[in-house]
Amino acid sequence: MTSENKIFNLPDKILLRIIQLLPQQTKVNVAETNYKLYKLVQKSLYANILFTERSILNSSKNFQDGLWTVVGGMKNPLVTSKSNLEMIKMRQDVLLQSLSLNKELCGYVKRVMINPTTVIDTFAEGLPGEKDNEEEEEEFLEERKEPPRFSMNKNLLDFIKRNCTNLEQIFSIGEKPYTEVTLSLKDISNLPKLKRLDIADFQYLTHIVDTQITHLVVNPMVSSNNEISISDDAFSKAVKNLQLLQFNDYRTQSIFLNHFLKIWNPKEMLSLKSAKIIYYHGFNDNDIGNQNLVLDFLRVLNPSSFKNLEIVIGCDHMACNCLADLIKELSKTGGLRLRKLAVKQLTVHRDHNYSEKFDYYLSEFLIKSPSRLSLRFLSISYDVPGDFNIGNSVKGNGIQGNFLKRKRLFEDTIQKVANLETLVMPHFLENAACYEQVMSDLLWNGCKCDHCKSYLSIFDYYVMHHQYYDGLEGYMTDMITPVLFGSAGKTLFRRLINDLDLSFLEYPQLDTYWDFHTGNGITHFDDDTDSEDCQFNESCFKPLTKCLAHFYMNYVNTYGEAIPSLKRVIMNGEFFERKLGKTDEWICAYD
């Protein structure tokens, strides 16, 4: 019997599982071989659909690129924005035609996600010309003569909502969510298998009782009426059915938790599996009451079922000790034993001391918590200034000694998480870029391999011939290494689809590029003769990412030695996997 016939004799369930691991184009190729595989491929190809402006990264070292079918842009980084948008539109049109002509395909669609990108990166950077509302954004786009980066075919979305009755999720993430994705009350009733619901109006809570919804996402409210009008019994019943509760807004979290804790029996445990919560002390005295709500909420979670926590924490008062209350609650004996933890810093300050305070309390938790031995996944994300300036020339906070002190604390702490398998640091490079000596050392005394020796000198030339806008000083000044590498790190982070930090591994990685000029007002010097025809563009980004991968490798090796169980490290958008059978060797999946 040939190997081909042996494959065909496998049960459909096993064949389908194999097909699910294949990259998107390979699935299409397999579908063209015979009718049996064609039918199986359809189920996998249409199950998870991701709409995005980008293409995805492919790698033979993992199966990330086979998780979702991507309806996105072209792989060529130098293609014009107009051509890329036309390709995206065409692919959406073709998908609509396919679903319309073959209604059987609609039954295979289970999850739909839209991942739009920011319209113009400068809005996120807080640079001159920053826009505070959509009207001003549109005026700015008109001045720049740039079209919006991404748009969805509304007819396609409406068709999916009406006809894909096995749909379990349909949602949008990012800074500019698409309102067309929002499900109406009628849509919810027409989707009996819906498991995830994103709400921006509390009236939707009335309609999730007696449904299959187990994942509730609470976004900022669009309605001026922030009251929860659902009956106490119905509200309790709806919350009891949840497995994942995700808060994306501090104020709506407070309203929700305040109502929940008033009606909940404190002697009864809530059997959630996962949650995202926000514990923040800003300049508003009401924040203390909101923090107490979070602590009370943690106390009603059932330790036997609750295993995954994403928490946004921050305190913008240096002398305040409120984070200790959180650490005490999470570390108490007999409390939560987490398998997955994602911690995100939140602060309005750019001062090094606030990041050091965050590091201290995180270290306290990882050392004292019972979860230190049960954790298998850990993500740590920092809140970094858009220009990566924490006072290099003003207070001296950006000196190398401060970075080394934080580095030693982290290395001493991380080895306590003895059974960790996945370590994620989504903003490692932007965080390191706040310390200019570290970045200058990378550029001038970095890796000595042939690739880095060739390209780092080229990027040194780039630094010598460009300038940027210093937001603290308020003028254009010489380009510096933190802006170069920090901007690259921010672009690498956008490879990660950031719905939940806990779920980075559930999505493919996007193929993102930086043009070496977007963000922080980067331009040539006025007297540069080649300023009109700069050779630094998206085509230079891949060589830079390879240099960065070599920079990361020193840290990856250190973490790997400290934690023998560690299998995977993600730094920004770079994936490092421990080589099978080689405990001291790591490979980079993409660069």
C-alpha positions in Angstrom: 0.0 0.0 0.0 1.4 3.4 -1.0 1.9 6.1 1.6 -0.7 8.2 -0.3 -3.3 5.5 0.2 -2.4 5.1 3.9 -3.1 8.8 4.4 -6.5 8.5 2.7 -7.4 5.6 5.0 -6.9 7.7 8.1 -10.1 8.7 9.9 -11.5 12.1 8.9 -11.0 13.5 12.4 -7.2 12.8 12.1 -7.0 14.2 8.6 -8.8 17.3 9.6 -6.4 17.8 12.6 -3.4 17.5 10.2 -5.0 19.9 7.7 -5.6 22.5 10.5 -1.8 22.7 11.1 -1.0 23.5 7.5 -0.3 27.1 6.2 -3.2 28.7 4.3 -1.8 28.3 0.8 -0.8 24.7 1.5 -4.4 24.0 2.5 -5.6 25.4 -0.8 -3.1 23.1 -2.6 -4.2 20.1 -0.7 -7.9 20.9 -1.6 -7.0 20.5 -5.3 -5.8 16.9 -5.0 -9.1 15.1 -4.6 -12.7 15.6 -3.5 -12.4 14.0 0.0 -9.6 16.4 1.0 -11.3 19.3 -0.7 -14.3 18.8 1.6 -12.1 18.5 4.7 -10.0 21.5 3.8 -13.1 23.7 3.4 -14.0 23.0 7.1 -10.6 24.2 8.2 -10.2 27.0 5.7 -13.4 28.8 6.6 -13.5 28.1 10.3 -11.4 31.1 11.5 -11.3 34.2 9.3 -9.1 37.1 10.0 -9.5 40.5 8.2 -6.4 42.7 8.4 -4.3 45.1 6.3 -1.2 42.9 6.6 -0.2 39.5 5.3 1.1 37.0 7.8 4.5 35.6 8.6 5.3 32.1 7.6 7.7 29.8 9.4 8.6 26.1 9.2 9.5 26.2 12.9 5.9 26.4 14.2 2.3 26.2 13.2 1.2 29.8 13.9 0.5 30.6 10.3 -2.1 27.8 10.0 -4.4 29.0 12.8 -6.5 31.4 10.8 -7.4 32.1 7.2 -6.2 35.7 6.5 -8.0 38.0 4.2 -5.4 40.8 4.0 -2.8 42.6 2.0 0.2 41.7 -0.1 3.5 40.5 1.1 5.6 43.0 -0.9 6.6 45.7 1.6 7.1 48.3 -1.1 3.6 47.9 -2.7 1.7 51.2 -2.7 -1.0 51.8 -0.1 -3.5 52.2 -2.9 -2.6 48.8 -4.5 -2.7 47.1 -1.2 -6.2 48.4 -0.4 -7.4 47.4 -3.8 -6.1 43.8 -3.2 -7.8 43.7 0.3 -11.1 44.9 -1.3 -10.9 42.4 -4.1 -10.2 39.5 -1.6 -13.2 40.5 0.5 -15.4 40.7 -2.6 -14.3 37.2 -3.7 -15.1 35.8 -0.2 -18.5 37.3 -0.3 -19.1 35.7 -3.7 -17.9 32.3 -2.5 -20.2 32.4 0.5 -23.1 33.6 -1.5 -22.7 30.9 -4.2 -22.1 28.0 -1.9 -24.2 28.4 1.3 -22.7 25.2 2.7 -19.5 27.2 3.4 -21.4 29.5 5.7 -21.9 26.5 8.1 -18.1 26.2 8.5 -17.5 29.8 9.7 -17.1 29.9 13.5 -14.8 32.8 14.3 -14.4 36.2 12.5 -12.0 38.8 13.7 -11.1 42.3 12.3 -7.7 43.7 13.1 -7.6 47.2 11.7 -4.4 49.2 12.1 -4.0 52.8 13.3 -4.8 55.3 10.5 -1.6 57.3 10.8 1.0 56.2 13.4 1.7 59.8 14.4 -1.6 60.0 16.2 -0.4 57.3 18.7 2.9 59.1 19.2 1.5 62.4 20.4 3.6 64.4 17.9 2.9 67.9 16.6 -0.3 67.9 14.7 -1.8 65.4 17.1 -5.5 65.0 16.4 -8.1 64.7 19.2 -11.1 63.6 17.2 -12.1 61.9 14.0 -13.1 65.1 12.3 -9.5 66.5 12.7 -8.1 63.1 11.6 -10.0 63.3 8.4 -8.8 66.9 7.8 -5.2 65.8 8.4 -5.6 62.8 6.0 -6.9 65.2 3.4 -3.9 67.5 3.9 -1.6 64.5 3.6 -3.6 63.1 0.7 -3.5 59.7 2.2 -6.5 57.4 2.1 -7.6 55.4 5.2 -5.5 52.4 5.7 -8.2 49.8 6.0 -12.0 49.3 5.4 -14.4 46.4 5.6 -17.0 45.4 3.1 -20.2 46.1 5.0 -22.2 43.8 2.8 -19.8 41.0 3.6 -20.2 41.6 7.4 -23.9 41.7 7.1 -24.0 38.5 5.1 -21.9 36.7 7.7 -24.1 37.8 10.5 -27.3 36.7 8.7 -26.1 33.4 7.2 -23.3 32.0 9.2 -25.5 30.5 11.9 -22.7 28.5 13.5 -20.8 31.7 14.3 -19.2 31.6 17.8 -17.3 34.9 17.6 -17.3 38.1 15.5 -15.3 41.0 16.9 -12.9 43.8 16.1 -9.8 44.8 18.0 -7.5 47.8 17.9 -7.6 51.5 18.6 -10.3 52.2 16.0 -12.9 49.4 16.2 -15.5 49.0 13.5 -19.0 49.7 14.6 -20.3 47.5 11.7 -19.0 44.5 13.7 -21.3 45.3 16.6 -24.1 42.7 16.9 -27.6 43.9 17.1 -30.1 42.3 19.5 -31.6 40.6 16.5 -28.2 39.3 15.4 -27.7 37.7 18.9 -31.0 35.9 18.7 -30.1 34.6 15.2 -26.8 33.1 16.4 -27.6 30.3 18.8 -24.0 29.1 19.1 -22.5 32.6 19.9 -19.9 32.2 22.6 -18.2 35.7 22.7 -20.0 39.0 23.0 -18.4 42.4 22.9 -20.6 45.1 24.5 -20.5 48.9 24.6 -24.0 49.2 26.1 -25.2 47.6 29.3 -28.7 46.9 27.8 -27.1 43.9 26.0 -26.7 42.2 29.3 -30.5 41.5 29.3 -30.1 39.4 26.2 -27.3 37.1 27.2 -29.3 35.2 29.7 -30.1 31.6 28.5 -27.5 31.8 25.7 -24.3 30.0 25.0 -22.2 33.1 25.7 -19.2 32.3 27.9 -16.8 35.1 27.0 -18.0 38.7 27.8 -16.0 41.7 26.7 -16.9 45.0 28.4 -15.7 48.0 26.3 -16.1 51.7 26.9 -19.8 52.6 26.8 -21.2 54.5 23.8 -24.4 55.2 25.6 -24.8 58.0 28.1 -26.9 55.7 30.2 -24.5 53.7 32.3 -27.0 52.0 34.5 -27.4 48.2 34.6 -31.2 47.7 34.4 -31.2 43.9 34.2 -32.9 42.1 37.1 -30.6 40.8 39.9 -31.5 37.1 39.2 -30.9 37.5 35.5 -27.6 39.3 36.0 -26.3 36.7 38.4 -27.4 33.9 36.0 -25.6 35.5 33.1 -22.4 36.0 35.0 -22.5 32.5 36.4 -22.4 31.1 32.8 -19.3 33.0 31.9 -15.8 31.4 31.6 -13.9 34.6 30.6 -14.7 38.1 31.7 -12.7 40.8 29.9 -12.7 44.5 30.9 -11.2 46.9 28.4 -12.2 50.1 30.2 -11.6 51.2 33.8 -14.9 53.1 34.3 -17.2 50.5 32.9 -15.4 47.9 34.9 -16.2 49.9 38.1 -19.9 50.1 37.2 -20.1 46.4 36.4 -18.2 45.2 39.5 -20.1 47.6 41.8 -23.4 46.2 40.6 -22.2 42.6 40.6 -20.8 42.7 44.2 -24.0 44.3 45.5 -26.1 41.4 44.4 -23.6 38.5 44.7 -23.6 36.3 47.7 -20.1 36.6 49.1 -20.2 33.0 50.4 -20.7 31.7 46.9 -17.7 31.2 44.6 -17.7 32.5 41.0 -16.5 29.7 38.7 -14.7 31.8 36.0 -11.7 30.3 34.2 -10.1 33.6 33.0 -10.4 37.3 33.4 -8.9 40.6 32.4 -9.1 43.3 35.1 -7.7 46.8 35.7 -6.2 47.9 39.0 -5.1 51.5 38.7 -4.6 54.4 41.1 -4.4 57.7 39.1 -5.0 61.2 40.3 -8.6 60.7 41.2 -9.4 59.8 44.8 -12.3 57.6 43.5 -9.7 55.2 42.2 -9.2 53.8 45.7 -12.8 52.7 45.8 -12.5 51.2 42.4 -9.4 49.3 43.5 -11.3 47.9 46.5 -13.9 46.6 44.0 -11.2 44.6 42.2 -9.9 43.2 45.5 -13.4 42.1 46.5 -13.9 40.6 43.0 -10.8 38.5 43.4 -12.0 37.2 46.7 -15.1 35.6 45.2 -13.2 33.8 42.4 -13.2 30.0 42.8 -9.5 29.0 43.1 -10.2 25.5 41.7 -11.5 26.9 38.4 -9.8 30.3 37.9 -6.5 29.7 36.2 -5.8 32.6 33.8 -5.4 36.3 34.7 -4.6 39.4 32.7 -4.2 42.4 34.9 -3.4 46.0 34.1 -1.8 47.6 37.1 -0.4 51.0 38.0 0.0 53.6 40.7 0.9 57.2 39.8 1.7 58.2 43.3 5.3 57.4 44.2 4.7 57.3 48.0 1.5 55.2 47.8 1.6 51.6 48.7 -1.7 50.5 47.2 -0.1 47.9 44.9 1.0 46.0 48.0 -2.7 45.3 48.8 -3.1 43.7 45.4 0.1 41.6 45.8 -1.1 40.5 49.2 -4.5 39.4 47.8 -3.0 37.5 44.9 -0.3 35.8 47.1 -2.4 34.7 50.1 -2.2 31.1 51.2 -4.9 28.9 49.7 -5.6 31.5 47.1 -5.4 31.5 43.3 -2.9 29.1 41.6 -2.6 30.5 38.1 -1.4 28.7 35.0 -1.3 31.8 32.8 -0.6 35.4 33.9 -0.3 38.6 31.9 0.7 41.8 33.7 0.5 45.2 32.0 1.9 48.4 33.4 -0.3 51.6 33.2 1.1 55.0 34.1 0.9 58.6 32.9 4.5 59.2 33.9 7.6 58.7 31.8 9.9 58.6 34.8 12.2 55.5 35.3 11.2 55.4 39.0 7.6 54.4 38.2 8.8 51.5 36.1 11.2 50.4 38.8 8.2 50.5 41.3 6.2 48.3 38.9 9.2 45.9 38.7 9.5 45.7 42.5 5.9 44.8 43.1 5.9 42.3 40.2 9.0 40.7 41.6 7.3 40.5 45.1 4.3 38.7 43.6 6.4 36.2 41.5 8.5 35.3 44.5 5.8 35.1 47.2 2.8 33.9 45.2 1.7 30.2 45.3 1.4 30.6 41.5 5.1 30.8 41.0 5.2 27.0 40.7 2.0 26.5 38.7 2.6 29.2 36.1 3.2 27.9 32.6 2.7 31.2 30.7 3.9 34.7 31.8 3.6 38.0 29.8 5.0 41.3 31.1 4.2 44.5 29.3 5.5 48.0 30.0 3.9 51.3 29.4 6.6 53.2 27.4 6.7 56.9 26.3 6.1 57.2 22.5 9.5 59.0 22.1 11.3 56.5 24.5 12.5 59.5 26.6 12.4 59.0 30.3 14.7 61.9 31.1 18.0 61.1 29.4 19.2 64.7 29.5 16.9 66.1 32.2 17.0 63.9 35.3 19.5 61.3 34.3 17.0 58.5 34.7 17.9 57.0 31.3 21.4 56.0 32.4 22.7 52.5 31.8 23.0 51.8 35.5 19.3 52.0 36.0 18.7 49.5 33.2 21.2 47.1 34.6 19.6 47.3 38.0 16.2 46.4 36.6 17.8 43.7 34.5 19.4 42.0 37.5 16.2 42.2 39.5 14.3 40.5 36.6 16.9 37.8 36.1 16.9 37.0 39.9 13.1 36.9 40.0 12.3 34.9 36.8 14.2 31.8 37.9 11.7 31.5 40.8 9.0 30.7 38.3 10.5 27.3 38.0 8.0 25.5 35.7 7.4 28.3 33.2 7.1 27.2 29.6 6.3 30.5 27.7 7.7 33.9 28.5 6.4 37.0 26.6 7.7 40.5 26.7 5.7 42.4 24.1 7.5 45.8 24.7 11.0 44.7 25.7 12.8 46.7 23.0 10.8 49.9 23.6 11.5 49.5 27.3 15.3 49.0 26.7 15.2 52.0 24.2 14.5 54.3 27.2 18.2 53.8 28.1 20.4 55.4 25.4 23.6 53.8 26.4 22.1 50.3 25.9 20.9 51.2 22.4 24.1 52.9 21.4 26.0 49.8 22.6 23.8 47.7 20.4 24.5 49.8 17.4 28.3 50.3 17.8 29.4 47.3 19.9 26.7 44.7 19.0 26.8 41.3 17.4 29.9 40.6 15.3 28.5 38.1 12.8 28.8 39.0 9.1 25.2 40.2 8.8 25.4 42.5 11.8 28.8 43.9 10.9 27.5 44.7 7.4 24.2 46.3 8.4 24.8 48.0 11.8 27.2 50.4 10.1 24.4 51.2 7.6 22.0 52.0 10.4 24.7 54.1 12.0 24.7 56.1 8.7 20.9 56.4 9.0 21.3 57.9 12.5 23.9 60.4 11.3 21.7 61.8 8.5 18.3 62.1 10.2 16.6 64.2 12.9 13.5 63.8 15.0 11.1 65.9 17.1 12.0 65.9 20.8 8.7 66.3 22.5 10.2 67.2 25.9 12.3 70.0 24.5 9.9 71.1 21.8 12.3 71.2 18.8 13.9 69.1 16.1 17.2 67.5 17.0 19.8 64.9 15.9 18.5 61.4 15.5 19.4 59.1 18.4 19.6 55.3 18.7 16.6 55.0 21.1 14.3 56.5 18.5 15.7 54.1 15.8 15.4 50.9 17.8 12.4 52.0 19.8 10.4 52.6 16.6 11.6 49.3 15.3 10.4 47.6 18.5 7.0 49.3 18.2 6.6 47.9 14.7 7.7 44.5 15.8 5.1 44.5 18.5 2.4 45.0 15.9 3.2 41.5 14.6 1.3 40.3 17.7 -2.5 40.4 17.4 -3.4 42.1 20.7 -6.8 41.0 21.8 -5.7 39.6 25.1 -2.0 39.2 26.1 -3.0 35.8 27.4 -4.0 34.8 23.8 -0.9 35.8 21.8 -0.3 32.2 20.8 -3.8 31.7 19.4 -3.2 33.9 16.4 -0.8 34.1 13.5 1.9 36.8 13.4 1.4 39.7 11.1 4.2 40.8 8.6 4.8 44.4 9.7 7.3 46.9 8.3 8.6 50.3 9.3 9.5 52.9 6.6 12.2 54.5 8.9 10.4 57.9 8.8 6.9 57.4 10.3 6.6 58.5 13.9 8.3 61.1 16.1 8.6 63.5 13.1 11.6 61.8 11.6 13.1 63.6 8.6 16.4 64.2 6.9 18.6 67.2 7.8 17.6 70.2 5.7 20.9 70.4 4.0 21.1 66.7 2.9 21.3 66.4 -0.8 19.6 63.0 -0.8 16.7 64.0 1.4 14.2 63.7 -1.5 15.3 60.2 -2.4 16.1 58.4 0.9 17.2 54.8 0.5 15.9 53.8 3.9 12.4 52.4 3.5 10.4 49.2 4.3 12.9 47.1 2.4 15.5 47.8 5.1 13.4 46.6 7.9 14.0 42.8 7.6 17.8 43.3 7.9 17.2 45.4 11.0 15.0 42.7 12.6 17.7 40.1 12.1 20.2 42.3 14.0 17.6 42.7 16.7 17.0 38.9 16.9 20.8 38.5 17.5 20.5 41.2 20.3 17.6 39.4 21.9 19.4 36.0 21.8 21.7 37.0 24.7 18.7 37.5 26.9 16.9 34.4 25.6 19.9 32.2 26.5 20.0 33.8 30.0 16.3 33.0 30.6 16.7 29.5 29.2 19.6 28.7 31.5 17.6 30.1 34.5 14.4 28.1 33.7 15.1 24.6 32.2 11.4 24.1 31.5 11.2 27.2 29.3 10.2 26.2 25.7 9.4 29.6 24.1 10.3 33.2 24.5 8.6 36.1 22.6 10.3 39.5 22.6 8.2 42.1 20.8 7.3 40.1 17.7 10.3 37.8 17.6 9.6 34.1 18.5 12.4 32.0 20.0 11.9 28.3 20.4 14.2 25.9 22.3 15.7 23.4 19.8 14.3 19.9 20.2 16.9 17.7 22.0 19.2 20.7 22.5 18.6 22.2 25.9 21.1 25.0 25.3 20.2 26.0 21.8 17.5 28.4 20.6 16.2 29.2 17.2 14.4 32.3 16.0 11.2 31.4 14.1 11.0 34.4 11.7 14.3 36.4 11.4 
